[in-house]
């Protein structure tokens, strides 16, 4: 009987220790999981916001070419406006392309249109609707892929 009581006492101490340890460790693990999920949500939100901002910046640069008077619309000559447009495009492409692995061919086609030599004013005045549609569609796909 004495041996049986000792065994019960040892088991009781072990169980109490396990309960004490788990009452300390469980909240830490739960907090870590909660913070990790919160960080993932915030990261997705920030990346989606960045895609939207860069898309908007690109459209602001592109709109000067569609206006018909680049100099008046942008306050820059055509070459400087084109430089700003390419800069806005490259920023957009860097962020968006990492979320569009299956759409690399479309991004390359768009880049070709953006970098094509010739009269930038005529090219963008004529192609702005097509470029805009492609940018909007690819941006939407990128944001969808980010939020997955």
C-alpha positions in Angstrom: 0.0 0.0 0.0 2.8 2.3 0.8 4.4 1.6 -2.6 1.1 2.4 -4.3 0.7 5.7 -2.5 4.3 6.7 -3.5 3.5 5.9 -7.1 0.3 8.0 -7.0 2.2 10.8 -5.3 4.9 10.8 -8.0 2.3 10.6 -10.8 0.4 13.5 -9.1 3.6 15.7 -9.0 4.4 14.9 -12.6 0.9 15.8 -13.8 0.9 19.0 -11.7 4.2 19.9 -13.3 2.9 19.2 -16.8 -0.2 21.3 -16.1 2.0 24.2 -14.7 4.3 24.1 -17.7 1.5 23.9 -20.2 -0.3 26.9 -18.5 2.9 28.9 -19.2 3.7 27.6 -22.7 0.2 27.5 -24.1 -0.5 31.3 -24.0 3.0 31.9 -25.6 2.2 29.5 -28.4 -1.3 30.9 -29.0 0.1 34.5 -28.9 2.8 33.6 -31.4 0.3 32.0 -33.8 -2.0 35.1 -33.4 0.8 37.5 -34.1 2.1 35.5 -37.0 -1.4 35.5 -38.6 -1.7 39.3 -37.9 1.7 39.9 -39.6 0.7 37.9 -42.7 -2.6 39.9 -43.0 -0.8 43.2 -42.6 1.9 42.1 -45.1 -0.8 41.2 -47.7 -2.6 44.4 -47.1 0.6 46.5 -47.5 1.6 44.6 -50.7 -1.9 45.1 -52.2 -1.8 48.8 -51.3 1.6 49.1 -53.0 0.3 47.5 -56.2 -2.6 50.0 -56.2 -0.4 53.0 -55.6 2.1 52.0 -58.3 -0.7 51.4 -60.7 -2.2 54.8 -60.0 1.3 56.5 -60.4 1.7 54.7 -63.7 -1.7 56.0 -64.9 -0.9 59.5 -63.8 2.3 59.4 -66.0 0.4 57.7 -68.9 -2.5 60.2 -68.9 -0.3 63.0 -70.0 0.3 61.2 -73.3 -3.4 60.6 -73.8 -4.3 64.2 -73.2 -3.0 65.3 -76.6 -0.7 67.9 -75.1 2.1 66.2 -73.1 3.9 69.5 -72.3 0.8 71.2 -70.9 -0.5 68.1 -69.1 2.8 67.1 -67.4 4.7 70.4 -67.4 7.6 68.4 -69.0 8.8 68.0 -72.6 8.0 64.7 -74.3 11.3 63.1 -73.5 11.2 63.9 -69.8 7.5 62.8 -69.6 8.5 59.5 -71.3 11.4 59.1 -68.8 8.9 59.5 -66.0 6.5 57.1 -67.6 9.1 54.4 -68.0 10.2 54.9 -64.4 6.6 54.5 -63.2 6.3 51.4 -65.4 9.5 49.8 -64.1 8.5 50.4 -60.5 5.1 48.9 -61.2 6.6 45.9 -63.0 9.1 45.1 -60.3 6.3 44.8 -57.7 3.6 43.2 -59.8 5.8 40.7 -61.7 6.7 38.8 -58.5 3.0 38.0 -58.1 2.4 37.1 -61.7 4.7 34.2 -62.4 2.2 32.7 -64.9 1.9 36.0 -66.8 5.6 36.7 -67.7 4.8 36.6 -71.4 2.2 39.4 -71.0 4.6 41.5 -69.0 7.3 41.1 -71.6 4.9 42.1 -74.4 3.9 45.2 -72.3 7.5 46.0 -71.7 8.2 45.8 -75.4 5.4 48.4 -76.1 6.8 50.6 -73.3 10.4 50.5 -74.6 9.7 50.4 -78.3 11.8 53.0 -80.2 10.1 55.7 -82.2 7.9 58.6 -81.4 6.8 58.1 -77.8 3.9 60.6 -78.0 2.3 59.0 -81.0 2.8 55.5 -79.6 1.3 56.2 -76.2 -1.5 58.4 -77.6 -2.6 55.6 -79.8 -1.9 52.7 -77.4 -3.0 54.2 -74.1 -6.4 52.3 -74.0 -4.7 48.9 -74.6 -1.9 49.6 -72.2 -4.4 50.8 -69.6 -6.5 47.7 -69.9 -3.5 45.4 -69.7 -2.1 47.2 -66.6 -5.5 47.1 -64.9 -6.0 43.4 -65.6 -2.5 42.4 -64.5 -2.8 44.6 -61.4 -6.1 42.9 -60.4 -4.6 39.5 -61.0 -1.5 40.4 -58.9 -3.7 41.7 -56.0 -5.8 38.5 -56.2 -2.6 36.4 -56.0 -1.3 38.4 -53.1 -4.5 37.9 -51.1 -4.4 34.1 -51.5 
